[in-house]
Amino acid sequence: MHLETKIYQFAASAGALEGYVYGKKSPAELDLAALSSWIDNLCRAYGHLPEETLARIQPDLDRTLGRALISLKEALGERNKLPARLKTLVRDEDRMPTSADDFNKQKWFE
């Protein structure tokens, strides 16, 4: 599989996760079994991406997964294992957004 395909599939899954957990306020609103598999798959896929590629996408990844992480913590609490597993993919907490609604980044095509 081409590297570009791997990056696309990983990024699509990360973005879909962000959208799925956005605005959720309780565990009852989430499919926890599916969410656990989803996060496991992201963690495994992340480990298969080349370091050079990760270095290029990590700043944006920290923001996308940071918003998902904030949403998950709001729905599941700080001590839940799912946000903790997702947090392992965030490398620079200073780049994380301040809220799940923080989309203050200019798009590359603007």
NUSEPA-573819 format. One record per residue (C-alpha): residue number from 1; residue in three letters; x, y, z. Coordinates in nm, 4 decimals, padded with zeros to 6 digits. Example, Ala and Ser with C-alpha at 12.3 -4.5 7.8 and 13.67 -1.06 7.14 Angstrom:
<node num="1" residu="ALA" xx="01.2300" yy="-00.4500" zz="00.7800"/>
<node num="2" residu="SER" xx="01.3670" yy="-00.1060" zz="00.7140"/>
//
This chain:
<node num="1" residu="MET" xx="00.0000" yy="00.0000" zz="00.0000"/>
<node num="2" residu="HIS" xx="00.1300" yy="00.3451" zz="-00.0886"/>
<node num="3" residu="LEU" xx="00.2324" yy="00.5735" zz="00.1953"/>
<node num="4" residu="GLU" xx="-00.0136" yy="00.8390" zz="00.0803"/>
<node num="5" residu="THR" xx="-00.2961" yy="00.5865" zz="00.1131"/>
<node num="6" residu="LYS" xx="-00.1863" yy="00.4952" zz="00.4647"/>
<node num="7" residu="ILE" xx="-00.1721" yy="00.8612" zz="00.5646"/>
<node num="8" residu="TYR" xx="-00.5154" yy="00.9255" zz="00.4157"/>
<node num="9" residu="GLN" xx="-00.6725" yy="00.6281" zz="00.5904"/>
<node num="10" residu="PHE" xx="-00.5137" yy="00.7183" zz="00.9229"/>
<node num="11" residu="ALA" xx="-00.6133" yy="01.0840" zz="00.8975"/>
<node num="12" residu="ALA" xx="-00.9681" yy="00.9980" zz="00.7900"/>
<node num="13" residu="SER" xx="-01.0063" yy="00.7693" zz="01.0895"/>
<node num="14" residu="ALA" xx="-00.8651" yy="01.0320" zz="01.3282"/>
<node num="15" residu="GLY" xx="-01.0962" yy="01.3002" zz="01.1871"/>
<node num="16" residu="ALA" xx="-01.3966" yy="01.0689" zz="01.1986"/>
<node num="17" residu="LEU" xx="-01.3190" yy="00.9901" zz="01.5620"/>
<node num="18" residu="GLU" xx="-01.3074" yy="01.3603" zz="01.6415"/>
<node num="19" residu="GLY" xx="-01.6477" yy="01.4063" zz="01.4789"/>
<node num="20" residu="TYR" xx="-01.7980" yy="01.1012" zz="01.6486"/>
<node num="21" residu="VAL" xx="-01.7054" yy="01.2042" zz="02.0027"/>
<node num="22" residu="TYR" xx="-01.7687" yy="01.5773" zz="01.9541"/>
<node num="23" residu="GLY" xx="-02.0430" yy="01.7063" zz="02.1792"/>
<node num="24" residu="LYS" xx="-02.0982" yy="01.3796" zz="02.3626"/>
<node num="25" residu="LYS" xx="-02.1619" yy="01.4350" zz="02.7328"/>
<node num="26" residu="SER" xx="-02.1950" yy="01.0825" zz="02.8759"/>
<node num="27" residu="PRO" xx="-02.0865" yy="00.7223" zz="02.8163"/>
<node num="28" residu="ALA" xx="-02.4458" yy="00.6393" zz="02.7193"/>
<node num="29" residu="GLU" xx="-02.4020" yy="00.8466" zz="02.4039"/>
<node num="30" residu="LEU" xx="-02.1029" yy="00.6387" zz="02.2865"/>
<node num="31" residu="ASP" xx="-02.0527" yy="00.2849" zz="02.1612"/>
<node num="32" residu="LEU" xx="-01.7680" yy="00.2063" zz="02.4006"/>
<node num="33" residu="ALA" xx="-01.6735" yy="-00.1278" zz="02.2443"/>
<node num="34" residu="ALA" xx="-01.6467" yy="00.0248" zz="01.8972"/>
<node num="35" residu="LEU" xx="-01.4662" yy="00.3263" zz="02.0385"/>
<node num="36" residu="SER" xx="-01.2119" yy="00.1034" zz="02.2107"/>
<node num="37" residu="SER" xx="-01.1394" yy="-00.0822" zz="01.8846"/>
<node num="38" residu="TRP" xx="-01.1226" yy="00.2466" zz="01.6957"/>
<node num="39" residu="ILE" xx="-00.8632" yy="00.3902" zz="01.9332"/>
<node num="40" residu="ASP" xx="-00.6659" yy="00.0631" zz="01.9312"/>
<node num="41" residu="ASN" xx="-00.6615" yy="00.0703" zz="01.5502"/>
<node num="42" residu="LEU" xx="-00.5419" yy="00.4312" zz="01.5473"/>
<node num="43" residu="CYS" xx="-00.2630" yy="00.3445" zz="01.7910"/>
<node num="44" residu="ARG" xx="-00.1526" yy="00.0470" zz="01.5817"/>
<node num="45" residu="ALA" xx="-00.1679" yy="00.2422" zz="01.2559"/>
<node num="46" residu="TYR" xx="00.0285" yy="00.5293" zz="01.4113"/>
<node num="47" residu="GLY" xx="00.3043" yy="00.2848" zz="01.4956"/>
<node num="48" residu="HIS" xx="00.3305" yy="00.1817" zz="01.1306"/>
<node num="49" residu="LEU" xx="00.3775" yy="00.5314" zz="00.9917"/>
<node num="50" residu="PRO" xx="00.7367" yy="00.6398" zz="00.9244"/>
<node num="51" residu="GLU" xx="00.8894" yy="00.8792" zz="01.1770"/>
<node num="52" residu="GLU" xx="00.9571" yy="01.1345" zz="00.9020"/>
<node num="53" residu="THR" xx="00.5896" yy="01.1316" zz="00.8063"/>
<node num="54" residu="LEU" xx="00.4771" yy="01.1619" zz="01.1667"/>
<node num="55" residu="ALA" xx="00.7096" yy="01.4581" zz="01.2185"/>
<node num="56" residu="ARG" xx="00.5330" yy="01.6369" zz="00.9326"/>
<node num="57" residu="ILE" xx="00.1756" yy="01.5635" zz="01.0399"/>
<node num="58" residu="GLN" xx="00.2138" yy="01.5627" zz="01.4201"/>
<node num="59" residu="PRO" xx="00.1291" yy="01.9322" zz="01.4786"/>
<node num="60" residu="ASP" xx="-00.2063" yy="01.8934" zz="01.3028"/>
<node num="61" residu="LEU" xx="-00.2584" yy="01.5514" zz="01.4540"/>
<node num="62" residu="ASP" xx="-00.2064" yy="01.6952" zz="01.8023"/>
<node num="63" residu="ARG" xx="-00.4857" yy="01.9430" zz="01.7322"/>
<node num="64" residu="THR" xx="-00.7310" yy="01.6918" zz="01.5826"/>
<node num="65" residu="LEU" xx="-00.6733" yy="01.4252" zz="01.8452"/>
<node num="66" residu="GLY" xx="-00.6560" yy="01.6960" zz="02.1113"/>
<node num="67" residu="ARG" xx="-01.0131" yy="01.8020" zz="02.0321"/>
<node num="68" residu="ALA" xx="-01.1214" yy="01.4357" zz="02.0378"/>
<node num="69" residu="LEU" xx="-00.9395" yy="01.3879" zz="02.3665"/>
<node num="70" residu="ILE" xx="-01.1163" yy="01.6853" zz="02.5239"/>
<node num="71" residu="SER" xx="-01.4537" yy="01.5513" zz="02.4092"/>
<node num="72" residu="LEU" xx="-01.3754" yy="01.2034" zz="02.5412"/>
<node num="73" residu="LYS" xx="-01.2693" yy="01.3384" zz="02.8794"/>
<node num="74" residu="GLU" xx="-01.5929" yy="01.5364" zz="02.9013"/>
<node num="75" residu="ALA" xx="-01.8008" yy="01.2270" zz="02.8249"/>
<node num="76" residu="LEU" xx="-01.6029" yy="00.9605" zz="03.0097"/>
<node num="77" residu="GLY" xx="-01.4063" yy="01.1438" zz="03.2765"/>
<node num="78" residu="GLU" xx="-01.0361" yy="01.2005" zz="03.3315"/>
<node num="79" residu="ARG" xx="-00.9660" yy="00.8532" zz="03.4690"/>
<node num="80" residu="ASN" xx="-01.1169" yy="00.6490" zz="03.1876"/>
<node num="81" residu="LYS" xx="-00.8674" yy="00.4352" zz="02.9944"/>
<node num="82" residu="LEU" xx="-00.9888" yy="00.5387" zz="02.6466"/>
<node num="83" residu="PRO" xx="-00.8782" yy="00.9032" zz="02.6691"/>
<node num="84" residu="ALA" xx="-00.5521" yy="00.7857" zz="02.8253"/>
<node num="85" residu="ARG" xx="-00.4827" yy="00.5538" zz="02.5297"/>
<node num="86" residu="LEU" xx="-00.5674" yy="00.8255" zz="02.2793"/>
<node num="87" residu="LYS" xx="-00.3420" yy="01.0707" zz="02.4606"/>
<node num="88" residu="THR" xx="-00.0403" yy="00.8498" zz="02.3797"/>
<node num="89" residu="LEU" xx="-00.0665" yy="00.9769" zz="02.0209"/>
<node num="90" residu="VAL" xx="-00.0407" yy="01.3434" zz="02.1222"/>
<node num="91" residu="ARG" xx="00.3236" yy="01.4498" zz="02.1324"/>
<node num="92" residu="ASP" xx="00.3083" yy="01.8200" zz="02.2228"/>
<node num="93" residu="GLU" xx="00.0363" yy="01.9182" zz="02.4664"/>
<node num="94" residu="ASP" xx="00.1173" yy="02.2863" zz="02.4044"/>
<node num="95" residu="ARG" xx="-00.0265" yy="02.2443" zz="02.0527"/>
<node num="96" residu="MET" xx="-00.3474" yy="02.0915" zz="02.1825"/>
<node num="97" residu="PRO" xx="-00.6566" yy="02.3059" zz="02.1428"/>
<node num="98" residu="THR" xx="-00.8105" yy="02.4734" zz="02.4448"/>
<node num="99" residu="SER" xx="-01.1529" yy="02.3186" zz="02.3816"/>
<node num="100" residu="ALA" xx="-01.3294" yy="02.0753" zz="02.1515"/>
<node num="101" residu="ASP" xx="-01.4579" yy="02.3835" zz="01.9666"/>
<node num="102" residu="ASP" xx="-01.1124" yy="02.5291" zz="01.9001"/>
<node num="103" residu="PHE" xx="-01.0791" yy="02.5316" zz="01.5214"/>
<node num="104" residu="ASN" xx="-00.8714" yy="02.8507" zz="01.5010"/>
<node num="105" residu="LYS" xx="-00.6227" yy="02.7397" zz="01.2399"/>
<node num="106" residu="GLN" xx="-00.6098" yy="02.8804" zz="00.8908"/>
<node num="107" residu="LYS" xx="-00.6665" yy="02.6152" zz="00.6272"/>
<node num="108" residu="TRP" xx="-00.3789" yy="02.5433" zz="00.3887"/>
<node num="109" residu="PHE" xx="-00.5964" yy="02.6352" zz="00.0889"/>
<node num="110" residu="GLU" xx="-00.7072" yy="02.9757" zz="00.2191"/>
//
